[in-house]
Amino acid sequence: MTPNGRRYWRMNYRHLGKQKALAFGVYPDIGLADAREQRDDARRYW
């Protein structure tokens, strides 16, 4: 959660030894099924 109260769908991952985070959208604007689909696409890409 951010200081302004917004919650984001995020995925943490490592690239070249550094931790990164990929945001998929704001909850509840993006549903759980959509966030999971975007996560799966990201995993296939990386």
C-alpha positions as CSV (number, residue, x, y, z in Angstrom):
1,M,0.0,0.0,0.0
2,T,1.2,3.5,-0.8
3,P,1.0,6.4,1.6
4,N,-2.1,7.7,-0.2
5,G,-3.8,4.3,0.4
6,R,-3.7,2.8,-3.1
7,R,-2.9,-0.8,-3.5
8,Y,-1.2,-2.2,-6.6
9,W,-0.8,-5.7,-8.1
10,R,2.9,-6.2,-8.1
11,M,5.4,-9.0,-8.9
12,N,8.9,-9.0,-7.4
13,Y,11.7,-10.6,-9.5
14,R,15.4,-10.5,-9.9
15,H,17.3,-9.3,-13.0
16,L,21.1,-9.4,-13.1
17,G,21.2,-9.9,-9.4
18,K,19.1,-6.9,-8.6
19,Q,15.6,-7.0,-7.1
20,K,12.9,-5.4,-9.3
21,A,9.2,-5.0,-9.1
22,L,6.7,-5.0,-11.9
23,A,3.3,-3.3,-11.3
24,F,0.2,-4.6,-13.1
25,G,-2.4,-2.0,-12.0
26,V,-4.3,-0.6,-9.2
27,Y,-6.6,-2.7,-7.0
28,P,-9.6,-2.9,-7.5
29,D,-9.5,-1.4,-11.0
30,I,-7.7,-4.6,-12.1
31,G,-9.2,-7.8,-10.9
32,L,-7.4,-10.8,-9.6
33,A,-7.8,-12.9,-12.7
34,D,-6.4,-10.1,-14.9
35,A,-3.5,-9.6,-12.6
36,R,-2.7,-13.3,-12.6
37,E,-2.9,-13.4,-16.4
38,Q,-0.5,-10.4,-16.7
39,R,1.8,-12.1,-14.2
40,D,1.9,-15.3,-16.2
41,D,2.6,-13.3,-19.4
42,A,5.5,-11.6,-17.6
43,R,6.9,-14.9,-16.4
44,R,6.8,-16.3,-19.9
45,Y,8.7,-13.1,-21.2
46,W,11.4,-13.2,-18.5
